[in-house]
């Protein structure tokens, strides 16, 4: 720091030697403003249209978002035909795109803990659905396509809450948001590609149905864990 | 038991298909890792694809922010570093401007460069300011921190002008972190008026 308008500069001369000495010991000088690192830090430093970076960020968000991936796994777990996979995944994509875009555009600030708890519930729902629990308990099968679409809407609201925390600049917001959405779908397709390979091998195994039962029970357990964590987080935050 | 029946083998992809898909997935993963992930996260671009896609800049900014955050954590509250800054500080041209403003400071930042300009103030003091940029747009963080306290008055990005005032909640150096994220060199002219004893600049 250089004292300018009112400081005495002569006093600095003897300090110069000392400072040169300390300079050797301390290589960098810190600018201690509040640094936000990572994706949010990058987004908060830029403005204007950045199509490919936002596609990347959307895809990264989806692939690293284990709650979305878990739900996706539940949805395709017992879908053996590519046509069904395409229909259900499209319904999920439609659902989360609608609320993600509208949520960011209109700034629906829904508490992240609450929405993530609902996303946890969606994982429990899908696992129980796969296990045939609703037929057993309720005596009928709730429409699986409707459930996928409706939970998609909740997943999108969760995405919107996260994007709002990124504080994307107004300048270029719509193009960047659409790019992010494209990235989310791209990330979903990449994850789906890997899921379908693993499931393809697994389904050929003679033990698939028995192991599938355990897998869905575990999935329901993970859903409970996700929901519990979010509710605990919500209580701790209030 | 399940909401589905056992899959029929003829409905499933064959082992040969699965093997082919696995190989594609592995190649894809390596390609994405090298051409997308490395530029976008680490700022390293061995193939040149990351720069083509505009992802290397993201990685470089992230690495820069991570380094700054680490340096912050290391030297926080370290008096020696401010002494170094005393010597390293670049000359800031000040001129006693017209009647209203006490100081006028002009500085130029090349793309990616940053600087900090702060006013040394007591608690409860006021500072009025106006600034404008020439040649491009600028990012800033108007803030202060001292003895474990901190305050953020205003943040902005891609701005070309600003004006306002603030009152300090605690004594210390209050002012701006400026960074040029534009493509061109940006010259900022900052005018100040208020109860401060000195202007300091970090480079």
Interface residues (C-beta under 8 A of the other chain):
Chain A: X1 X2 X3 X4 X5 X6 X7 X12 X15 X16 X18 X19 X20 X22 X23 X26 X28 X29 X30 X31 X32 X33 X34 X35 X36 X37 X38 X39 X41 X42 X44 X45 X46 X47 X48 X50 X52 X53 X56 X60 X78 X80 X81 X129 X130 X131 X132 X134 X135 X141 X144 X169 X171 X190 X193 X194 X196 X197 X200 X201 X203 X204 X208 X209 X212 X213
Chain B: X1 X2 X3 X4 X6 X7 X8 X9 X11 X12 X13 X15 X17 X18 X21 X22 X25 X28 X32 X36 X40 X53 X54 X55 X57 X58 X61 X62 X65 X66 X68 X69 X71 X72 X74 X75 X76 X78 X80 X81 X82 X83 X84 X85 X86 X87 X88 X89 X90 X91 X92 X94 X102 X103 X114 X116 X118 X137 X139 X141 X143 X145 X150 X152 X155 X157 X158 X173 X177 X179 X181 X197 X198 X199 X200 X201 X202 X203
